[in-house]
C-alpha cells in the first residue's frame, strides 16, 4: 500500500464527511478509501449532534473542508449553515449519493467515478488558492525528510462492539488492527535460511545504484547474528534506513520481508527486558520522546484522548526530559510544524504488557545513550494533552494493560487463527488490493492448509476481483472454492450475513453463501439470467434465517434493476420478515421502503388514468 504522497495543498488540512445513516456499505468503503488516499486526516459523521459537539470542541486544525451527503434538503441546509460559521471553514462540497443508498450497490464503478470526480475537484480548488507553492513545498519537503525518517506512524483504536464490521471502522482503527495482526504474524512465524536470503536480496536490490551501500549489505548478510539484532537497528546504516523506511511508508510487503529480522529483534528486546526486571529494575518508570509534528497529526492526537494508540514502528525513548525537548525543537520556528513532548508511563508490575521493551544501552551501537526501546505495536492510552507554549504540546500516555475486551479478543484470536487471513482482510478493506492478494496467495501455497480455510481464501480473492470490476474472475474463484466444499459443510452454515463481524475468524462459507456471491458477481457483470439462476440455487440450500434474508434482499435488488418492481417488493418483504431484529434488518427495511414508494407512485398513476366510458 505505502504512504500516499498527498498534494502539498492538502497539508495541515482536515476533511469532514457528514452522511446520512443509510449509506450502502460498498459506498462507505469506497469513500473511506478515497479519503485515505488523498488526505492526511479525515473524520466521518452520520449523526448531526456528534458533528455539532466535535465542531464546538477546541480544535487545533486551522483548515477544514466539509463534504455532505444527505437526501434531506432541510437538514443539509442546516448543516451547511453550521459549518460555514466555523473559523476553520475552507470549503463545502455535496456528494449526491441518491440512487446508491440501496443496501448493496450494484454499480460500484460509477460510485468510484463520482467520488473521484469530487475529490479531484476539492484538490484542484485547494491548489488554486495555495500561495507560494514552490517555496512552501521546497521547505516542507526538506523538513519532512528529517522529521519522518525516524518518526513511526501511529493509529488509534476506539472501543467497538465485537459485531462491528470492518466497513464501519475508521481507517485509523483498521490500521491499528492491521499492525497488531502483522506483528503477531511476524514474531510467531518460524523462519529459515531462505527467508533471510530473500530479505538480503531485497536490501541489495534497493542499492543497485550505490555500490558502497550494496557492499555493506553483502557484508551484513555474511556476518549477521540474531543476538546482535539491537546493534544492527541502532547503527546509522543502510539496513537501519531500509527497515525504518518500510514502516514509515507503511509498505506491508517490505515489512513482512523484514519479518525474520524483526522476529530476532523482538526476541532480543524481550529477553533483555525480562532479565532487567528480574535483576531488580524499577517496576514503574517514566520515559520521554520529543518530535515536531504537522498540525493535522496533532489534531489526530487530540481526537485520540482517552483512546488506545499504537506506534507502527519501534519507539525510541529516553529518561532525560531535557533531551526530548532538543529533539522536539522547542522554541524553534518550524513553519507548519509544532513541538510535541511525550511522557510515557510504564507500570511493569502488571502482567498485561503484550509487547516487550528494554533499556538497550549495553546492546546498542551507541553505548553512551540511555535509550529505552519499545517494540512495534506497543499499545498506549492517551491520558491527557495540553499546550505548554505558543507551539508546544505535552502529551501523557499510559501503558495499556487493561485492554478493551474486544481488542483482547481480536489479538488473542489473531494469535491462534490464520494471521495471514486477518492481514489480508484488513488490507482489502483499506483498498490495498495488491498487498491483500499477496497475503492470500501466500496462504494458498501452504500444502497443509485445510479445505475450510482454502475455501475462505478463494472467497476473499473473489471479493477482491469483484471490487476491482473483474466480475468473471470473481466467479471463477468462487467456483474453485465450491470445489472444496464437502457435503458436511452444507449442514453447517456458520457465516452470518454480509458484511462479516469484525472478530469472526476461521469461518468457512457455506454453499448458500457461495451461490449468493456468484449471483452478485453475475449481477454486477450484467449477466442477469445467470444471477437469477444462482439466487434460486442459493435459496434451495440450507442456511440460517439471516443468510436467506440476505439472499432475498440481493435478489430484490436484481429484480429492481430489471424493472420488476412487484417481484422486488416481494423479495424485500420476505427478507425483512426473516431478518426480524438482526442488525441487517434496518437495511432491508430501507430497501422495502424505497421500493414501496415506487409501487405507491405507480399505483397512483394507474388510478389517475382516465377510465373508459361505460
C-alpha positions in Angstrom: 0.0 0.0 0.0 2.6 2.5 1.1 2.4 6.0 2.3 0.3 8.1 -0.1 2.2 11.2 -1.4 -0.6 13.7 -0.8 -0.7 17.1 -2.6 1.0 19.9 -0.7 -2.3 21.7 -0.9 -3.8 19.2 1.5 -1.2 19.6 4.2 -2.4 20.7 7.6 -6.0 20.3 6.4 -8.8 18.1 7.6 -11.7 16.6 5.7 -15.1 16.0 7.5 -17.6 13.9 5.7 -21.2 14.1 7.0 -23.5 11.5 5.6 -27.0 10.0 6.2 -27.1 6.7 8.1 -28.4 4.5 5.3 -25.3 4.8 3.0 -24.6 1.4 1.5 -21.6 -0.4 2.9 -19.9 -0.6 -0.6 -20.3 3.2 -0.9 -19.0 3.8 2.6 -16.0 1.6 1.9 -15.1 3.3 -1.3 -15.4 6.8 0.2 -13.1 5.9 3.1 -10.5 4.5 0.6 -10.5 7.7 -1.4 -10.3 9.9 1.7 -7.3 8.0 3.0 -5.5 8.1 -0.4 -5.9 11.8 -0.9 -5.9 13.5 2.5 -3.7 13.2 5.7 -6.6 13.2 8.1 -10.4 12.8 7.8 -13.3 12.2 10.2 -16.7 10.7 9.2 -20.0 11.6 11.0 -23.5 10.3 10.4 -25.1 11.9 13.5 -25.7 15.7 13.5 -25.4 16.0 17.3 -22.0 14.3 17.2 -20.8 16.7 14.5 -22.0 19.7 16.4 -20.2 18.5 19.6 -17.0 17.9 17.7 -17.0 21.4 16.0 -17.7 23.0 19.3 -14.5 21.5 20.8 -11.2 23.3 20.9 -9.8 22.3 17.6 -6.1 22.6 16.7 -6.6 22.2 12.9 -6.9 25.6 11.1 -8.5 24.4 7.8 -11.5 22.1 7.3 -13.2 21.1 4.1 -16.7 19.6 4.5 -18.4 17.0 2.4 -22.2 16.5 2.9 -24.2 13.5 1.6 -27.8 13.8 2.6 -31.1 13.4 0.7 -32.9 15.6 3.3 -32.6 19.1 1.8 -33.7 20.8 5.0 -31.2 19.0 7.2 -28.5 19.6 4.6 -29.1 23.3 4.6 -29.0 23.4 8.4 -25.6 21.6 8.4 -24.3 23.9 5.7 -25.2 27.0 7.8 -23.5 25.3 10.9 -20.2 24.5 9.2 -19.9 27.8 7.4 -19.8 29.6 10.7 -16.6 27.8 11.7 -13.4 29.8 11.5 -11.6 26.8 10.1 -14.1 26.6 7.1 -12.2 26.2 3.9 -14.9 24.8 1.6 -18.1 22.7 1.3 -19.0 20.1 -1.3 -22.1 18.0 -1.8 -21.7 14.3 -2.7 -25.0 13.3 -4.1 -25.5 9.5 -3.4 -29.2 9.3 -4.3 -29.7 6.0 -6.1 -26.7 4.4 -4.3 -28.5 4.2 -1.0 -29.7 0.7 -1.5 -28.0 -1.7 0.9 -25.9 -3.4 -1.9 -24.8 -1.1 -4.6 -24.7 -2.9 -8.0 -22.6 -0.3 -9.9 -19.5 0.3 -7.7 -17.6 1.6 -10.8 -20.0 4.5 -11.1 -19.7 5.2 -7.4 -15.9 5.4 -7.7 -16.3 7.8 -10.6 -18.4 10.3 -8.8 -16.3 10.1 -5.6 -13.0 10.5 -7.6 -14.5 13.4 -9.5 -15.5 15.2 -6.3 -12.1 14.5 -4.7 -10.2 15.9 -7.7 -12.4 19.0 -7.6 -11.5 19.6 -4.0 -7.8 19.2 -4.6 -7.9 21.4 -7.7 -9.7 24.1 -5.7 -7.2 23.9 -2.9 -4.3 24.1 -5.3 -5.8 27.3 -7.0 -5.9 29.1 -3.6 -2.5 27.9 -2.4 0.1 30.7 -2.1 3.8 30.4 -2.7 3.5 26.8 -3.7 7.1 26.2 -4.9 8.8 27.8 -1.9 6.4 26.2 0.6 6.8 22.7 -0.9 10.6 23.1 -1.0 10.8 24.0 2.7 8.3 21.4 3.9 9.7 18.6 1.8 13.2 19.2 3.2 11.9 19.3 6.7 9.8 16.2 6.3 12.9 14.3 5.1 14.4 15.0 8.6 11.3 14.6 10.6 9.8 11.5 9.1 12.9 9.4 8.9 12.6 8.0 12.4 9.1 9.0 13.4 6.7 6.0 13.5 3.2 6.4 12.2 0.5 5.9 14.8 -3.0 4.7 14.6 -5.9 4.9 17.1 -8.3 2.1 18.2 -11.7 3.2 19.6 -13.9 0.9 21.5 -16.2 -1.1 19.3 -18.7 -4.0 19.6 -17.5 -7.5 18.7 -20.2 -7.4 16.0 -18.8 -4.2 14.4 -18.0 -4.7 10.8 -14.7 -3.7 9.1 -16.6 -1.2 6.9 -17.8 0.7 10.0 -14.3 1.2 11.4 -12.3 4.3 10.7 -9.1 4.0 8.6 -7.1 4.6 11.8 -8.8 1.7 13.7 -8.3 -0.6 10.7 -4.6 0.2 10.5 -4.3 -0.3 14.3 -5.7 -3.8 14.0 -3.6 -4.4 10.9 -0.3 -3.7 12.6 -1.4 -5.8 15.6 -2.1 -8.8 13.3 1.0 -8.2 11.3 3.1 -8.1 14.5 1.7 -11.4 15.7 2.3 -12.9 12.3 6.0 -11.8 12.1 7.0 -12.7 15.7 5.3 -16.1 15.7 6.4 -17.3 12.3 9.3 -19.9 12.1 11.9 -18.6 9.7 14.6 -20.4 7.8 17.7 -19.6 5.8 15.7 -18.9 2.7 13.7 -16.2 4.4 16.9 -14.3 5.4 18.2 -14.7 1.8 15.1 -13.1 0.4 15.5 -10.2 2.9 19.1 -9.6 1.9 18.2 -9.8 -1.8 15.5 -7.1 -1.2 18.0 -4.9 0.5 20.7 -5.5 -2.1 18.2 -4.6 -4.9 17.4 -1.3 -3.2 21.1 -0.2 -3.6 21.7 -1.2 -7.2 22.9 2.3 -8.0 25.0 2.6 -4.9 28.0 0.2 -4.9 29.2 1.3 -1.5 25.9 0.6 0.3 25.4 -2.6 -1.7 28.7 -3.9 -0.5 27.6 -3.1 3.1 24.5 -5.2 2.6 26.6 -8.2 1.4 28.8 -7.8 4.5 25.7 -7.7 6.7 24.4 -10.9 5.1 27.7 -12.7 5.8 28.2 -11.5 9.3 24.6 -11.4 10.6 23.9 -12.9 14.1 20.5 -12.9 15.7 21.9 -11.9 19.1 23.1 -8.6 17.6 19.7 -7.5 16.3 19.5 -4.5 18.5 23.0 -3.3 17.5 22.1 -3.6 13.8 19.0 -1.5 14.4 20.8 1.3 16.3 23.6 1.7 13.8 23.2 4.5 11.3 23.4 2.1 8.4 21.7 1.4 5.1 20.0 -1.5 6.8 18.5 0.6 9.6 17.3 3.1 7.0 15.5 0.4 4.9 13.8 -1.1 7.9 12.5 2.4 9.1 11.6 3.3 5.6 9.3 0.3 5.3 7.5 1.2 8.5 7.3 4.9 7.6 5.9 4.3 4.2 3.6 1.5 5.5 5.0 -0.8 2.8 3.5 -4.0 4.2 5.1 -6.4 1.8 8.5 -5.0 2.6 7.7 -5.0 6.4 6.8 -8.7 6.0 10.1 -9.4 4.1 11.9 -8.0 7.1 9.9 -10.3 9.4 12.8 -12.7 10.1 15.0 -9.8 11.4 12.1 -8.2 13.3 11.4 -11.5 15.0 15.1 -11.7 16.1 14.8 -8.1 17.3 11.6 -8.9 19.2 13.3 -11.9 20.9 16.4 -9.9 22.0 14.3 -7.0 23.4 12.0 -9.5 25.2 14.9 -11.4 26.7 16.8 -8.2 27.7 13.8 -6.6 29.3 12.9 -9.8 31.2 16.5 -10.0 32.6 16.4 -6.3 33.6 13.2 -6.7 35.6 14.4 -10.0 37.2 17.5 -8.1 38.3 15.5 -5.6 40.3 14.8 -2.8 37.8 12.1 -0.4 39.0 8.5 -1.5 38.3 7.3 2.0 37.5 9.1 4.3 35.1 8.6 7.4 33.0 10.2 8.0 29.7 10.2 10.9 27.2 10.2 11.4 23.5 10.3 14.7 21.6 9.3 15.3 17.9 7.9 18.0 15.7 4.6 17.1 14.1 2.3 18.7 11.5 -0.9 20.3 12.8 -3.1 17.7 11.2 -1.3 15.0 13.1 -1.5 17.0 16.4 -5.3 17.2 15.8 -5.4 13.5 15.4 -3.6 13.1 18.8 -6.1 15.4 20.3 -9.0 13.4 18.9 -7.5 10.3 20.4 -7.5 11.4 24.0 -9.0 8.6 26.1 -8.4 6.0 23.4 -5.8 3.4 22.6 -3.0 4.2 20.2 -0.1 2.1 18.8 3.0 3.3 17.0 3.6 1.2 13.9 7.3 1.1 14.2 9.8 0.8 17.0 9.7 3.6 19.6 12.9 5.1 20.9 12.7 7.0 24.2 14.9 8.5 26.9 14.5 9.1 30.7 16.0 12.5 30.3 13.3 15.2 29.8 15.8 17.9 28.5 17.0 15.5 25.8 13.4 15.2 24.5 13.0 18.9 24.3 16.0 19.1 22.0 14.6 16.5 19.6 11.2 18.3 19.7 12.8 21.5 18.6 11.1 23.5 21.3 11.4 27.3 20.9 12.4 27.0 17.2 10.4 28.3 14.3 9.1 25.2 12.4 6.7 26.6 9.8 3.7 24.3 9.8 5.1 22.0 12.5 4.7 22.2 16.3 6.8 20.6 19.0 5.4 17.7 20.9 6.8 16.1 24.1 5.5 12.7 25.0 5.5 11.4 28.6 5.3 7.6 28.5 4.4 6.0 31.9 5.1 2.3 32.4 3.7 0.1 35.1 5.6 -3.1 34.5 4.4 -4.7 37.8 1.3 -5.8 35.9 1.3 -8.8 33.6 -0.7 -7.4 30.8 2.0 -5.9 28.6 1.9 -7.8 25.4 4.8 -6.2 23.6 8.3 -6.1 25.0 10.6 -3.1 25.9 14.1 -2.8 27.4 16.9 -0.4 28.2 19.3 -1.2 25.3 22.4 0.7 26.5 24.5 -2.4 26.7 23.4 -3.8 23.4 23.2 -0.7 21.3 25.7 0.6 18.8 25.6 3.9 20.8 26.8 2.8 24.2 26.7 6.2 25.8 23.0 6.8 25.3 20.4 5.7 27.9 17.9 4.6 25.3 14.8 2.5 26.1 13.4 0.8 23.0 9.7 -0.3 22.7 8.8 -3.0 20.2 6.3 -2.2 17.4 2.7 -2.4 18.3 3.1 -1.4 21.9 -0.3 -0.2 23.0 -0.8 3.1 24.9 -3.7 5.1 26.2 -3.6 8.9 25.8 -4.5 10.2 29.2 -4.1 14.0 28.6 -2.8 16.6 26.2 -2.1 20.3 27.0 -0.4 23.2 25.3 2.7 24.4 27.1 3.7 27.3 24.8 2.7 29.0 21.6 3.6 26.0 19.5 4.5 23.3 22.1 2.4 20.4 23.3 2.7 17.9 26.2 1.0 14.5 25.8 0.8 12.0 28.7 0.4 8.3 27.8 -0.1 5.2 30.0 1.0 1.7 29.1 -2.3 -0.1 28.4 -2.7 -3.2 30.5 -6.5 -3.2 30.7 -7.1 -3.7 27.0 -10.5 -3.1 25.6 -12.2 -6.5 25.9 -13.0 -6.7 22.2 -9.4 -5.8 21.4 -8.1 -8.6 23.7 -10.4 -11.0 21.8 -9.1 -9.7 18.5 -5.4 -10.1 19.4 -5.8 -13.5 21.1 -7.7 -14.8 18.0 -5.1 -13.3 15.7 -2.5 -15.4 17.6 -4.5 -18.6 17.2 -6.3 -18.3 13.8 -5.0 -17.5 10.3 -3.0 -14.3 10.8 -2.4 -14.2 7.0 -6.1 -14.1 6.5 -6.5 -11.3 9.1 -3.9 -9.2 7.5 -5.3 -9.8 4.0 -8.9 -8.9 5.2 -7.8 -5.5 6.6 -5.6 -4.7 3.6 -8.6 -5.4 1.4 -10.8 -3.1 3.5 -8.2 -0.4 3.2 -8.2 -0.7 -0.6 -4.7 -2.2 -0.9 -5.7 -4.9 -3.3 -2.2 -5.9 -4.4 -0.9 -6.4 -0.9 -4.1 -8.3 0.2 -3.8 -10.6 -2.8 -0.2 -11.3 -2.0 -1.1 -12.4 1.6 -3.9 -14.6 0.4 -1.7 -16.2 -2.3 0.9 -17.0 0.3 -1.8 -19.0 2.2 -2.7 -21.0 -0.9 1.0 -22.1 -1.3 0.7 -23.9 2.1 0.1 -27.5 1.3 -1.2 -28.2 4.8 -3.9 -25.6 4.5 -7.3 -27.1 5.4 -10.1 -27.2 2.9 -12.2 -25.0 5.2 -9.5 -22.2 5.2 -8.8 -22.6 1.5 -12.5 -22.0 0.7 -12.3 -18.8 2.7 -9.2 -17.7 0.9 -10.7 -18.2 -2.6 -13.8 -16.3 -1.5 -11.7 -13.4 -0.3 -9.7 -13.3 -3.6 -13.1 -13.4 -5.4 -14.2 -10.4 -3.3 -11.1 -8.5 -4.3 -11.7 -9.3 -8.0 -15.3 -8.1 -7.7 -14.2 -4.9 -6.0 -11.9 -4.2 -9.0 -14.6 -4.9 -11.5 -13.2 -8.2 -12.6 -16.6 -10.0 -12.1 -15.9 -13.1 -14.2 -12.6 -13.6 -12.4 -14.6 -13.4 -9.2 -17.0 -16.1 -10.4 -14.0 -18.4 -11.4 -12.5 -18.0 -7.9 -15.9 -18.9 -6.3 -16.1 -22.0 -8.5 -12.7 -23.1 -7.2 -14.0 -22.5 -3.6 -17.1 -24.6 -4.4 -14.9 -27.5 -5.4 -13.5 -27.7 -1.9 -16.9 -27.7 -0.1 -17.7 -31.1 1.3 -21.1 -32.5 2.0 -20.7 -31.8 5.7 -20.2 -28.1 5.1 -23.8 -28.0 3.7 -25.2 -29.0 7.1 -23.2 -26.4 9.0 -24.0 -22.9 7.8 -21.8 -20.7 10.0 -21.4 -17.5 8.1 -23.6 -14.6 9.1 -24.9 -12.2 6.6 -22.5 -9.9 4.8 -20.7 -7.9 6.0 -18.9 -10.3 8.4 -18.4 -9.3 12.0 -15.0 -7.9 12.9 -14.0 -10.7 15.2 -15.2 -13.6 13.0 -12.1 -15.8 12.5 -11.7 -19.1 10.7 -15.2 -19.3 9.3 -15.8 -21.1 6.1 -18.6 -20.1 3.7 -21.4 -22.4 3.0 -22.9 -23.5 -0.3 -25.6 -20.9 0.2 -23.1 -18.1 0.6 -21.1 -19.2 -2.4 -24.2 -19.2 -4.7 -25.2 -15.8 -3.3 -21.8 -14.3 -4.0 -21.7 -15.9 -7.5 -25.1 -14.4 -8.2 -23.9 -10.9 -7.0 -20.9 -11.2 -9.3 -23.0 -12.1 -12.3 -25.4 -9.3 -11.5 -22.6 -6.7 -11.5 -21.4 -8.2 -14.7 -24.9 -7.6 -16.1 -25.5 -11.3 -16.7 -28.9 -11.2 -15.1 -30.1 -14.7 -16.2 -27.1 -16.3 -14.6 -27.6 -14.2 -11.5 -31.2 -15.4 -11.2 -30.1 -19.0 -11.5 -27.6 -18.7 -8.6 -30.0 -16.8 -6.4 -32.5 -19.6 -6.9 -29.8 -22.2 -6.2 -28.9 -20.3 -3.1 -32.5 -20.3 -1.8 -32.5 -24.1 -2.3 -29.7 -24.6 0.2 -29.9 -24.9 4.0 -29.0 -21.8 6.0 -29.9 -19.5 8.8 -32.8 -17.0 8.5 -30.4 -14.1 8.2 -28.4 -15.8 5.4 -31.6 -16.5 3.5 -32.8 -12.9 4.2 -29.5 -11.6 2.7 -30.1 -13.7 -0.5 -33.6 -12.4 -0.8 -32.5 -8.8 -0.3 -29.9 -9.2 -3.1 -32.5 -11.0 -5.3 -34.8 -8.0 -4.7 -32.0 -5.6 -5.9 -31.6 -7.7 -9.1 -35.4 -7.6 -9.8 -35.4 -3.8 -9.2 -32.6 -3.4 -11.7 -34.6 -5.4 -14.2 -37.6 -3.2 -13.6 -39.7 -5.9 -12.0 -41.0 -3.7 -9.2 -43.6 -6.0 -7.7 -41.2 -9.0 -7.6 -38.6 -6.8 -6.0 -41.0 -5.7 -3.3 -41.9 -9.4 -2.6 -38.3 -10.4 -2.0 -37.6 -7.3 0.2 -40.7 -8.1 2.2 -39.6 -11.7 2.7 -36.1 -10.5 3.7 -37.5 -8.2 6.4 -39.7 -10.9 7.8 -36.8 -13.4 8.1 -34.2 -10.9 9.4 -36.5 -9.6 12.3 -34.3 -7.9 14.8 -30.9 -8.6 13.2 -28.5 -5.7 12.6 -29.0 -6.1 8.8 -32.8 -5.7 9.1 -32.6 -1.9 9.0 -31.0 -2.0 5.6 -33.6 -4.5 4.3 -36.4 -2.3 5.7 -34.9 0.7 4.0 -34.9 -1.1 0.6 -38.5 -2.2 1.2 -39.5 1.4 2.0 -37.8 2.7 -1.2 -39.4 0.1 -3.4 -42.7 0.7 -1.7 -42.5 4.4 -2.8 -42.1 3.2 -6.4 -45.2 0.9 -6.1 -47.3 3.6 -4.4 -46.4 6.1 -7.1 -47.1 3.6 -9.9 -50.5 2.8 -8.3 -51.4 6.4 -8.1 -50.5 6.9 -11.8 -52.7 3.9 -12.7 -55.6 5.3 -10.6 -55.2 8.7 -12.2 -55.6 7.3 -15.8 -59.0 8.2 -17.3 -61.5 5.3 -17.1 -63.1 4.2 -20.4 -66.7 5.3 -20.9 -69.3 2.7 -19.8 
